[in-house]
């Protein structure tokens, strides 16, 4: 394994942990193993296929098909956050532009919120969001619930991008379940209710195919 975010370089963590504990240890990509946990004991329980999207700093993913995690021939599959949905769009940390991650992560929601606040301030338009001490992924959601129209514009834009990416996943994999995890998923059923009209419009086969169920992940960080 190459633990690039930890500064370890190439490091066989499974071998090291086996030596320390005496147990047989296997290691995998965090998003993949989180998806396995959610599939095994969470919202994917009882199904044969599930795609999990984690909406946090980035957009991570795990794909389970016919009861098996799909990792590709080189163990690099599942990077659903790096499907481009806006050609020449917002810069993504991966180096590409317009990735789904750049529009549907919590980081993207914070960026959209800040952009809207700056737009409102420059035009003299009032927004509750300007009074937030710290801008987080919840700022626009909380302000929207307080009746802030500018915040609703941010939320609607975010939901449109999120729904478009989910529809893409359905069109490619046709899984039984799409599981949404990460901080943004704390919006719960209200998020799903906002997503579904767009997903139903964008996904292939609505009307003659049995379609995926959209669920909020149940296990959180325990996945």
N, C-alpha and C positions, 0 to 999 in steps of 0.2 A: 504494500500500500504506500502511496505517496501522500503524506499528510501535509499538504501545502499550507493550510491555514494555521498549522501548529508549529511550523518551522522545523519539523523533524526530518525533512527530506524523505528519502525512501526508507520506510521503517516497517518491519513485519510485526504489527501489533498483536496479531493472533498468536504468533510464535512466542512473543514475550509474555503475554498473559497466560498462555498455557504453562510456560515454565514457572511463573509465579504462583499459579493457583493449583496446578495439577489437573485441571479440567481441559477437555478438548474445546478449543475456542475457534470460532469462525468470525471473520470480520466482513462488513459490507458497507456500501454507501449509506449514509444516515437516512436519506429520504426513502431509499429502497426498503431498509429494515423497518422504518416507521410504517410504511405502507403494509408490510407483512404483518406487523403487530395489529394494525387497524383491521386488516382483512381477517386475521385469525380470531381476534377476540373483541373487535369493535364493530363499527358500522357496516363492515363488509362481510361479517359472519354469515355463513350459509350460502353465499354466492360463489360463482366459479370465476368471475372476472370483475376487476375493479381498477379504476385509475384514481390515485390520490394526488391532490394538488395541495401543497402547503404554501400558504400566503403569508410570508414573513418578510424578512430583509430582502429575500429573493423569492422566486417561485420554484420550489422543489417538486419533484414528482416521483411516483412509484407506479409501475404498471404490472398488474397481475392478470395473466391470461391462462385459462384452463388450470387454475389452482397453482400456477408457478410464477415466480417473479421473472419478468422479462428484462434481461440486462444486455442483450445483443451479444454478438460473438466475441466482443472485446470488453464486455462488462461496463460499457460506457453509456448504455441506453437509459432512457427515462428522463432526459433533460428537457422536460416539457416547457420549462420557462424560456427556452431559447428557440421556440418557434416564432418566426417573424410575423407579426400581424399588422405592421405599419412600415411599408418600405421607406427607407431613409428617415425613419422616425427617431424617437428619443434614444440617446446613447445608452447602451447596456454595458454593464461591467465586464461582460465576456468579450467585448470588442466589436460586436455587431451593433446595428442600429435597428430599432423598432421591435425588439424582442417582447414577447408577452410579459416577461418579467419586468420590463421597463414600464409597463402600463397596469399591471395587476398585483404587484407586490405591495406590502405596506409602505415600503420606501417610495414607490410610485404614487401612492395615495397622498403621502406627505408632500411630495413635490407638487402634485396638482393642487393641494390645499394652499401651499405657499404662493403658487402662481396666481390663484384666484384672489388671495388676500392682497397681493401687490396690484392686481388689476383693479380691485375695488378701491383701494386707497388712492390710486392714481386718478380714478374717475370720480372720486367723492362718494362712492356708493357704500352704504353701511353694511357691515357684515359682523355677526357675532364672533366669527372666527378670529378677528383681529384682537380680541380681548384674551385669547388663550395665552397662558404663561409659557407653555411649551407646545409646539405643534407636533401631534402624534397622528397615528392612523385613526384615532377615535375622534379627532377634533371636528372634522367635517360631519361625521355621523351624529355626534352630540349636538352640534349647532343646527343640523337639519331637523332634529327632533324638537329643537326650540323654535322652529318656524323660520329659520334663516334660508331664504331663497338661493343666495349665492352658494351656501353649503350644499343645498340640494342639487345644484348644477354640477358641483364637484362629484358628489356621490353618483349621480346619474351617469356621468361620463365614465367614472371608474367601473360601475356595474356593466356598462355597455362593453367595455374592453374585456372584463372578466368573463362575461357571458359568451362573447365571441370566441375566446380561447377554449372555453368548456365545450362549446358546440363543435369546434375543430376536433377535440379529443373524442367526442362521441362519434363524429363522422369517420374518424380513422379506426377506432377500436371497437365501437359499439359494445362497451362494457355494461354489465348489469348495474353497476354503481359507480358514480363519481363522488368521491369523498373529499370534502374541503376542510383542511386543517390550517393551523397558523393563527396568528392574532386576529386577522380580519374576520375569520370564521366565527369569532365571538358574537358577531351580529346575529347569528343563529337563523331562525326561520324567516325573519324579516329580510335577510339577505337572499335566501332561496326564493322567496316570493317576488323579489325585485328581479332576480335573474331569469326566472322561468319564462316570462313572455318573450324575451329576446332569444333564449335558447330554443324555444319551440319554433320560433320563426327561422332561425339560422341552421338548425340541424337537419340533416338529410333523412328523409323517410318518415317524417311526422305524418301520421294519418294511416300508414300501412305497416310500420314496423313497431314492435314493442320497444319502448325507449328507456334509456338509462334513468335510474332514480338518482337525484341529487341529494346528498346527505352531508350534514355537518359531522366531522370526525368526533368520535366519542372519547378517545383515550388521552388526548392532549400529549404532554411530554412523556407520558408513560408508554406510548406506543412503541 
